[in-house]
Amino acid sequence: MEKKLLDKLVCPKSKSSLIYNQDNQELLCPVCKLAYPIQDDIPVLLIDEARKLSGDELKQLPTDQINHDK
């Protein structure tokens, strides 16, 4: 995914920046603790299509970007 595009995308729920996970082809929102799929190089930024991040996945994210209240 192009950095230029990634810089413009935000989480539809929290409006926060997303982290690109190239291995899983997902965009991660550390604030909402959701992972949005990328299908055929197109980000699917629908809350209903997102999956909840596991505890192990959250541990791998930068700690300054995680909202522990949600």
N, C-alpha and C positions, 0 to 999 in steps of 0.2 A: 504494500500500500504506500502510495506517495506521501511523503512527509507534509507536503503542501496541503493535501486533502485532510490528512489526520489533524493538522493544526486547526482546521475550521470545524471539525466535528465535535459535538458535545453530547453528553448523555441527555436523552429526551426527558428524563425524570428529574435529575438534579441540576442539569445545565453545566455540569463540571466537565473538565477535560477527560479524555479517554486514553487508555494505554493500549497500544497495539500488541497483541500476542500473535506473533507470526506462526509459531508452531501449531496452534489450534485454530488459526484464522478467526480470531475473535477480537472485539474491542471491549476492554474491561473498564468498568466504572468502580473505582475504589470507594466512592462515597455511597453509592447505592448497593454495592457488593453484587453487581450484575455483570454478566458477560453477554455481549451482543454478537451474534454470528455474522460472518462475512461469507456470502454465497455468490459464487461466480464473480468475484472481485467487487461485489456490491455490499456495503454495510447494511444490515437489516436492523435499523434502530427503532424497533417496536418493542415496547416494554413487555407485551405478551409473548414475544418470541425470545426474550432473554432468559438465560438460566442463572440461578443463584450460584455465586462463587463458593467453593468449599473452604473450610478452615485452612487447609494446606495451601490452597491458591492464594488466600488472603495473606498468609505469612510471607509469601514471595513478593508481594507488592511493596512499593516504597511506603514505609510507615507514616510518613508525613502526609500521605494522601488518603489514608483510611479514616473513615468516620465510624468510630466504635459505638456510637449511639443508635445507629440504624440496625 
